[in-house]
Amino acid sequence: MVCKVGKDFFGDNYIQNFKDNGVHTDFVGQTFNAATGAASIIVNDAGENVIVIVAGANMLLGSEELQGTLPALSHAKVLVCQLEISPETSLQALRMARQNNVKTIFNPAPAIPDLDPDFYRFSDVFCCNESEAELLTGSSVASVEDACRAGQELLKRGCGSVIATLGPLGCMVLKAQDSAPHHVPASVVKAVDTTGAGDSFIGALAFYMAHYPAMPLEEMARRANQVAAVSVQAIGTQTSYPFKKDLPAGLF
C-alpha cells in the first residue's frame, strides 16, 4: 500500500488495520499537515449508496514518496491506481510501472472530467463504472449497449483494455487487440450494501492478473464479478470483502 494518513487516531487505526490484514505498510506515511482522509456513506433500502470523500492527507502524497517505492514497485506484478491521491502522483506511478514492465489497472475514481490523456495510454486495464464512464465520455451509460459504446471510445484514447462495471448487469470487457466486445453477466443476488463493490471487483481483478497472468481477461472479469457479488450481500465496505477461504474453490 502506498498512501498517506494523518498523524491522528484514524491514521493510527488505518495502519493497524492494514497490518491486521497482512498489508505491507512500509510506504504508508503519516503527516501532521492534514487529517486522515474520510468518506461519508449513505445507503438506501435497495442497497445503493452515495459517498462523499474528503481525501485529506492522501493529497499530500507526492513524487518524493513515490520514488522511494521504486525498489518494491519494480518487482511488482500489478499496480492499481485511482484518484484518492493527486492525479499527478497517480499518473507518475502508472508511468513508473510501465517503465518497469509492471501491469497496471487504473480506476478513475473519484471521477474528474479533465483526465490527463496519459492516464489512458498508461493503463493496461482501464476500469470504470457507469457514472465514471458517463463523465469521461459525455454519453449516457444506462445499458450494456451504452457501456459498449463508451468502452470503445475509451479504447480509442489509448487504453490496453477497458472494463466498464455495470452493477447487477455485470461488466463489459473490451480489448485493443480484439474487435469483439464481451459482456460478462453477474450472478443474481440480493444486495444489501453495494458500497465498495467496485473496489472488491478491482481487488479481485488485480489478484487474477498477478496470479493467473495467462487467464483471458473475460474470465478474470467473470470471477471478479463473483467476488463483488459476495461483497454486496454484506453490510459495510472493507468488512464486506470475503477472504479466500470463504470463496468457492472454483474461483482459484
N, C-alpha and C positions, 0 to 999 in steps of 0.2 A: 504494500500500500504506500502510495506517495501522496501526502496531503499535509495540511497544516491545521492545527486546532489551537484554541486559546489556552492560556495558562490559567485554567479555571476548573471548576468542579466537573462541568460537562466534558471538557477536554481530557481530563484525567480518566473519566469514565469511559470515553471512547477508546482511549489507548488500552485500558484494561480489557474492554470488550473484544478488541482485536486480538489481544494476547490469549484471551479465554477461548477464542475460536481458531487459534492457530494461524493468525495473520501476522506476517512479518512487519515489524513496526520500526525498523531502523531508519526509515525515511518518513516517519510521521513527526513533523516538527511542532513545537509549541511556541506561542508568542504572547507577550503582554500587550501587543498593539491592537488586538482585535479579539472579540469574543468568539467562541466556538460557533460554527455555523449551525443553523437550526431550521426545521421545517414544521409548519403548522398544517395539519392534515384533517380534512373533514370528509367523512364517509357517509353516504346516504343509505337508505334501506335496501337499495339494489346492489350495494357493494361498490358503487362507483365513487371516485374520490376527486377532491380538489386540493391542491397543495400550494402553499406559499413558502418559498425558500428564501432564507437570508443566509448568504454564503459565508459571511463573517471572515474568519481567519484564513479560510481556503483561498481567498482572493489575494492574499499576500504571498502565496507560494510562487516563487519566481525562478529565473534562469539559473541562479547560483545553486539552489537546492536541487534543481533538475540535473545539472551537470554532475552533482555528487552521486546520482543514482546510476551513472553510466556503466560502472563495472557490473552491476546487477542486471541492468536493462539489456546490456549487450548479450547476456546469456539467457534471456527470457525466450519463451516460445511465443507468447501472445501478450500484447499490450492493449488494455482497454482504457479509452479516454472519453471524457464528457466535458460539460461546461459548468460544473460546480467549482471549477478553478477558472482563472482568467483564460479567455480564448487564446491569447498569445502563448501562455505556458502550455496549454493543451496541444496546440499546433506544434510547438517546439518538441514536445515529447513524441508526437507522431513522426516528425522528421528524423529524430534520433533513432527511433525504431526502424524506420525504412533504411537508414544508413547502416544499420547493424543486422539487416535481414530478419527482423522480428515482425511477425504478422500483427496487423493492427485491426482493432474494432473501434469504431468511433460512434458514439451515441450523442446526437446534437441536443442534449437536454441539460438544463432548461433551454429551450429553443430561442435563437436570436435570428432576426430576418436577414441581417447583412453578414452572413457567414463568409469568411475568407475562402476564396476558391481553392486554396491549397488543402483545405480540410477534405475535399472530395478526392483530390489526387493522391493524398497520403493515407487513404482509408482502404484497406483490403476488404473490409466489410463495413459498410455504412448502414447502421441500424437505427431506424427511427419509428415512431408510432404515427398514428393518423394525423394528430394535430401538428406534430413537428413537420411531417411531410407537407401538409397544407401550407404552413407558414413559409417553408423553404421554396415551394414551387408556385405558390399563389393559386393553386387549384384545389377544389373541394375533394376530400378523400373520405367518402362515405360508403364505399363498396369495394369488393375485390377488384373490379374493373378500374375504379378510380385509383386504387393503390398501384395497379399495374402501370397505368399511365404516369403516375408520379414517380414510380421507381425507374421507369425508362428515362424520364427527364433527369433524374439524379445520376443515372449511369452516364448520360451524355456529358456530365460535368467532370467525369474522370474517375469515379469510384471503381474499384475492382469488382465489387458486387454490392447489391443493395438488398436489405431485408426490411420490409415495412410490416410492423406488427399491427394486428387488427383486432385485438381483444378476442372475443368469442369466435370471430371469423378466422382465427389462426394468423397466418402471415403470408406475404408474397416474397418470393426469392427470385432475384434477377441477377444474372452474372454477365459481365462484359464479354466473355468468350462463348456465351450460349444465348442465341437469339430467342429462345423459348422461355417465357416466364413460368414460374412454378407456384401454384397456390398450395400451401401446406395447411390443411384444416386443423382445428383444435378439437380436443375432446370436449364433449358437452358436460359441464359441471355446474353445480350451484355455487356461485361466487358470493362470498360474504364480505370480502375486502380485497379490492383489486390494487391497493397501494403496493407499489414495489414489484408488480408483476413484470414490468418491462426489465427491471434490474435483474429479477430472477431469470428471465429469458436470456439476457446478455451474459450473466454469470455462467449459466449452463452452456451457452454457445462457446464462450471462451474455454471452458473445460474441454469440450469436444474438439475444438481446434488445437488445443495443446496436446491432448492425449490420443486423439484419433485423426491425425492430420490427413490421412488418405480417405476419410469418410466424405461422401458427397455433401455439399453444403445443405441441400434439401433435407437429407437425413439428419444432419445436425440440428436443423431448424425444427424438424418433427419432434425430436427428443427434447429440445429446449422448450417447445410448446407444452410437452407433458409435465416438465418440471414446473413451468409457470402455472399450469392448471392446478397443480397441487398447492402452490403458494396462495392462490386466490380463495382457497377453501378454509383458510385460517385467518384469524384476526391479527393485524399488525403488519409491519414491514419486514425487518430482519427476522423477527420471531416467526414469521410465516414460511421462511425458507427451509425446505427439507434437507436433512442430512442424507448422505449417500445411502446409509443403512436403512433409511425409511423409504427408499425408492425401489421400484421393480428391478430385478436383476437384468431384465431385458434391455434396460437403458444403458448397460455397461458392457 
